[in-house]
């Protein structure tokens, strides 16, 4: 046991100072502080390969630049097709917009707006996506794996490392795996070209070999899961070919009772060999748009 100490708020305090004040707090505040400690140690460990699993509508919510900060210390990104789609949409010049309650979804539909909680985007963004894939198809059809296709998108899309996940990963040569790419706007674009008779041949299973090889050869490994779903599980199954992750942070609001991967606590992975029994890990039960910026801001202040 250790004593609970009340958080003391000071005028002008930095994010790292606020998170440090959470050290001796219970519930979610203490977990955020623990996550910042683990992330700092994970990023500082030169023997550790960092696997970043990213799910949820984080780009529409305005978290893209926080994600790009994390990528500075990431060795592998596994992500949903939706995240890449929203990133590409913004790289092509469109934006996401906040709206106020009450939400009138019938009206939004008539106005050509697609809603994600209190954020919308114009349905017309898909026209620019179609143009992007049409004009670059000769380059895309040369790709043999999903990772190579995603890197090619990063190479060819507008934007910079500072404002585009795809561009950052391509230029920093961070492997990006998206095993459910078909389940996204990008997937629809590629299917549309195939339906129109344009050829492309992608081995969707080849990426599994590469991520398993990274896990197999890593001296140490660490995981950061924002949300869960396919990105989390794709990383988890690769770690079964190692001694399990040495560091772990999971940020999710999903519950454990349904038995799904998204709500499974990290220590459940010990039974599968996905988490080292001696690992430093924490589960943060919080909206990731609150927890991730706090944790990353704190680590950015403290990381040497």
C-alpha positions as CSV (number, residue, x, y, z in Angstrom):
1,X,0.0,0.0,0.0
2,X,1.0,3.6,-0.4
3,X,-0.8,6.8,0.6
4,X,-3.2,8.6,-1.8
5,X,-2.0,12.2,-2.2
6,X,-4.5,14.7,-3.6
7,X,-3.6,16.3,-6.9
8,X,-2.4,19.9,-6.5
9,X,-3.1,22.2,-9.5
10,X,-0.7,25.1,-10.0
11,X,-1.1,28.0,-12.2
12,X,0.9,27.6,-15.4
13,X,1.8,24.0,-14.8
14,X,2.9,21.9,-17.7
15,X,1.2,18.7,-18.9
16,X,4.1,16.6,-17.5
17,X,3.7,18.3,-14.1
18,X,0.0,17.5,-14.1
19,X,0.6,13.9,-15.0
20,X,3.3,13.7,-12.3
21,X,0.7,14.9,-9.8
22,X,-1.4,11.9,-10.7
23,X,1.2,9.5,-9.5
24,X,-0.4,8.9,-6.1
25,X,-4.0,9.1,-7.3
26,X,-6.4,6.2,-7.6
27,X,-8.6,5.1,-10.5
28,X,-7.9,6.4,-14.0
29,X,-5.6,9.2,-13.0
30,X,-3.0,6.8,-11.5
31,X,-3.2,4.7,-14.7
32,X,-2.4,7.7,-16.9
33,X,0.7,8.4,-14.8
34,X,1.8,4.8,-14.9
35,X,1.3,4.8,-18.7
36,X,3.5,7.8,-19.0
37,X,6.3,6.1,-17.0
38,X,6.0,2.9,-19.1
39,X,6.0,4.8,-22.4
40,X,9.1,6.8,-21.4
41,X,10.9,3.6,-20.5
42,X,9.8,1.8,-23.6
43,X,10.8,4.7,-25.9
44,X,14.2,5.0,-24.1
45,X,15.0,1.3,-24.3
46,X,17.2,1.0,-27.4
47,X,16.8,-2.8,-27.5
48,X,13.0,-2.5,-27.7
49,X,10.9,-2.6,-30.9
50,X,7.8,-0.6,-30.4
51,X,4.5,-1.9,-31.9
52,X,1.8,0.7,-32.2
53,X,-1.8,-0.6,-32.7
54,X,-4.2,2.1,-33.7
55,X,-8.0,1.8,-34.0
56,X,-10.9,4.2,-33.7
57,X,-11.8,7.5,-35.3
58,X,-8.7,9.3,-34.0
59,X,-8.0,11.4,-37.1
60,X,-11.5,12.8,-37.4
61,X,-11.3,13.6,-33.6
62,X,-8.2,15.7,-34.2
63,X,-5.6,13.3,-32.8
64,X,-3.4,13.1,-35.9
65,X,-0.5,15.2,-34.8
66,X,-0.4,13.3,-31.4
67,X,-0.2,10.1,-33.4
68,X,2.6,11.6,-35.5
69,X,4.5,12.4,-32.3
70,X,4.2,8.7,-31.2
71,X,5.5,7.6,-34.6
72,X,8.9,9.3,-33.8
73,X,9.4,6.4,-31.4
74,X,7.6,3.6,-33.3
75,X,9.1,0.7,-35.1
76,X,5.9,-0.9,-36.4
77,X,2.4,0.7,-37.0
78,X,-0.7,-1.5,-37.4
79,X,-3.8,0.4,-38.2
80,X,-7.3,0.3,-39.5
81,X,-8.1,1.2,-43.1
82,X,-10.5,3.9,-41.8
83,X,-7.6,5.7,-40.1
84,X,-5.5,5.7,-43.3
85,X,-8.6,6.8,-45.3
86,X,-9.2,9.8,-43.0
87,X,-5.5,10.7,-43.1
88,X,-5.4,10.6,-46.9
89,X,-8.6,12.6,-47.1
90,X,-7.0,15.4,-45.1
91,X,-3.7,15.1,-47.1
92,X,-5.8,15.7,-50.3
93,X,-7.1,18.9,-48.9
94,X,-10.4,18.1,-47.2
95,X,-11.2,18.5,-43.5
96,X,-13.4,17.2,-40.7
97,X,-15.9,19.4,-38.9
98,X,-17.4,19.7,-35.4
99,X,-21.2,19.9,-35.1
100,X,-23.4,20.5,-32.1
101,X,-26.2,18.5,-30.6
102,X,-28.9,17.5,-31.3
103,X,-27.8,15.4,-34.2
104,X,-30.2,15.3,-37.1
105,X,-28.9,12.4,-39.1
106,X,-31.6,12.5,-41.8
107,X,-30.8,16.2,-42.4
108,X,-27.0,15.4,-42.5
109,X,-27.6,12.7,-45.0
110,X,-29.5,15.1,-47.3
111,X,-26.7,17.6,-46.9
112,X,-24.1,15.0,-47.9
113,X,-22.4,14.9,-44.5
114,X,-21.2,11.7,-42.8
115,X,-21.2,11.7,-39.0
116,X,-18.8,10.2,-36.5
117,X,-20.3,11.1,-33.1
118,X,-19.9,15.0,-33.1
119,X,-17.6,15.2,-36.2
120,X,-18.7,15.1,-39.8
121,X,-17.0,15.1,-43.2
122,X,-18.4,15.8,-46.6
123,X,-19.3,12.7,-48.6
124,X,-17.8,14.5,-51.6
125,X,-14.3,13.7,-50.3
126,X,-14.6,10.3,-52.0
127,X,-14.4,12.1,-55.4
128,X,-10.9,13.3,-54.6
129,X,-10.0,9.8,-53.4
130,X,-11.2,8.3,-56.7
131,X,-9.1,10.9,-58.6
132,X,-6.0,10.0,-56.5
133,X,-6.3,6.3,-57.2
134,X,-7.1,6.8,-60.8
135,X,-4.1,9.1,-61.5
136,X,-1.7,6.9,-59.6
137,X,-3.0,3.5,-60.5
138,X,0.0,2.6,-62.7
139,X,2.2,2.9,-59.6
140,X,-0.2,1.1,-57.2
141,X,-0.6,-1.9,-59.5
142,X,3.2,-2.6,-59.1
143,X,2.8,-3.2,-55.4
144,X,2.8,-6.8,-54.2
145,X,2.0,-6.4,-50.5
146,X,-0.4,-4.2,-48.5
147,X,2.6,-2.6,-46.7
148,X,4.2,-1.7,-50.0
149,X,0.9,-0.3,-51.3
150,X,0.5,1.9,-48.1
151,X,4.1,3.1,-48.4
152,X,3.4,4.0,-52.1
153,X,0.3,6.0,-51.0
154,X,2.5,7.8,-48.5
155,X,5.1,8.5,-51.2
156,X,2.5,9.9,-53.7
157,X,0.1,11.8,-51.5
158,X,0.5,15.5,-50.7
159,X,1.4,16.5,-47.2
160,X,4.5,16.5,-45.0
161,X,5.8,14.4,-42.1
162,X,4.3,17.0,-39.7
163,X,0.7,16.6,-40.9
164,X,0.3,13.3,-42.6
165,X,0.6,9.8,-41.1
166,X,1.1,8.1,-44.5
167,X,3.9,10.6,-45.4
168,X,5.6,10.2,-42.1
169,X,5.6,6.4,-42.2
170,X,6.9,6.4,-45.8
171,X,9.7,8.9,-45.3
172,X,10.8,7.4,-41.9
173,X,10.4,3.8,-43.4
174,X,8.1,2.7,-40.6
175,X,6.4,-0.6,-41.7
176,X,2.7,0.0,-41.8
177,X,0.4,-3.1,-41.7
178,X,-3.3,-2.8,-42.3
179,X,-4.7,-6.4,-42.5
180,X,-8.3,-5.1,-42.9
181,X,-7.6,-2.5,-45.6
182,X,-10.6,-3.7,-47.6
183,X,-12.9,-2.6,-44.7
184,X,-12.4,1.2,-45.5
185,X,-12.9,3.9,-48.1
186,X,-9.5,3.1,-49.5
187,X,-10.7,-0.5,-49.9
188,X,-13.7,0.7,-51.8
189,X,-11.5,2.7,-54.1
190,X,-9.3,-0.3,-54.9
191,X,-12.3,-2.6,-55.4
192,X,-13.9,0.0,-57.7
193,X,-10.8,0.0,-59.9
194,X,-10.7,-3.8,-60.0
195,X,-14.4,-3.9,-60.8
196,X,-13.7,-1.6,-63.7
197,X,-11.2,-4.1,-65.1
198,X,-7.9,-2.6,-63.8
199,X,-5.4,-5.1,-62.5
200,X,-3.7,-5.3,-59.2
201,X,-2.2,-8.3,-57.4
202,X,-1.7,-8.1,-53.6
203,X,-0.6,-10.9,-51.4
204,X,-2.5,-10.0,-48.2
205,X,-0.7,-12.7,-46.2
206,X,2.8,-11.7,-46.9
207,X,2.7,-8.9,-44.4
208,X,2.2,-11.5,-41.7
209,X,5.6,-13.0,-42.4
210,X,7.3,-9.6,-42.0
211,X,5.7,-8.6,-38.7
212,X,6.4,-12.0,-37.3
213,X,10.0,-11.7,-38.3
214,X,10.3,-8.3,-36.6
215,X,8.8,-9.8,-33.4
216,X,10.9,-13.0,-33.6
217,X,14.2,-11.1,-34.0
218,X,13.5,-8.3,-31.5
219,X,15.6,-8.4,-28.3
220,X,12.7,-6.7,-26.5
221,X,9.3,-5.5,-27.6
222,X,6.7,-3.0,-26.4
223,X,3.1,-2.4,-27.4
224,X,0.9,0.6,-27.4
225,X,-2.8,-0.1,-28.2
226,X,-5.2,2.7,-28.8
227,X,-8.5,0.9,-29.1
228,X,-8.3,-2.7,-30.0
229,X,-9.8,-4.7,-32.9
230,X,-7.8,-6.0,-35.8
231,X,-4.6,-3.8,-35.2
232,X,-4.3,-5.1,-31.7
233,X,-4.8,-8.7,-32.6
234,X,-2.5,-8.6,-35.6
235,X,0.3,-7.4,-33.2
236,X,-0.7,-9.9,-30.5
237,X,-0.5,-12.9,-32.7
238,X,3.0,-11.9,-34.0
239,X,4.2,-11.7,-30.4
240,X,3.4,-15.3,-29.8
241,X,6.5,-16.0,-31.9
242,X,8.6,-14.1,-29.3
243,X,8.9,-14.2,-25.5
244,X,6.0,-11.7,-25.3
245,X,6.0,-8.0,-24.9
246,X,8.2,-6.5,-22.2
247,X,6.2,-3.2,-22.1
248,X,2.5,-2.7,-22.6
249,X,0.0,0.2,-22.6
250,X,-3.6,-0.2,-23.6
251,X,-6.1,2.7,-23.9
252,X,-9.7,1.5,-24.4
253,X,-13.2,2.0,-23.1
254,X,-14.3,-1.5,-24.1
255,X,-15.3,-4.0,-21.4
256,X,-13.9,-7.4,-20.6
257,X,-17.2,-9.3,-20.3
258,X,-17.9,-9.9,-24.0
259,X,-14.6,-11.7,-24.4
260,X,-13.4,-9.7,-27.4
261,X,-9.8,-8.6,-28.1
262,X,-10.7,-4.9,-27.7
263,X,-11.7,-5.2,-24.1
264,X,-9.3,-7.9,-23.0
265,X,-6.9,-6.6,-20.4
266,X,-3.2,-6.9,-21.3
267,X,-2.5,-9.6,-18.6
268,X,-4.9,-11.9,-20.5
269,X,-2.2,-12.0,-23.1
270,X,0.2,-13.8,-20.7
271,X,-1.9,-17.0,-21.1
272,X,-1.3,-16.8,-24.9
273,X,2.4,-15.9,-24.7
274,X,1.7,-12.4,-26.0
275,X,2.9,-10.6,-22.9
276,X,5.9,-11.4,-20.9
277,X,4.9,-12.4,-17.3
278,X,7.6,-9.9,-16.1
279,X,6.4,-7.1,-18.3
280,X,5.7,-3.6,-17.2
281,X,2.2,-2.8,-18.3
282,X,-1.0,-0.9,-17.6
283,X,-4.6,-0.8,-18.9
284,X,-6.0,2.7,-19.1
285,X,-9.8,2.8,-19.2
286,X,-10.4,6.1,-20.8
287,X,-11.4,7.9,-23.9
288,X,-8.2,7.8,-26.0
289,X,-8.7,11.4,-27.1
290,X,-8.2,12.4,-23.4
291,X,-5.6,9.9,-22.3
292,X,-3.3,9.8,-25.3
293,X,-2.5,13.5,-25.5
294,X,-1.9,13.7,-21.8
295,X,0.5,10.7,-21.8
296,X,2.3,11.8,-24.9
297,X,2.7,15.4,-23.8
298,X,4.1,14.2,-20.5
299,X,6.6,11.9,-22.1
300,X,7.6,14.5,-24.6
301,X,8.6,16.8,-21.7
302,X,10.5,14.2,-19.9
303,X,12.1,12.1,-22.7
304,X,15.8,12.9,-23.1
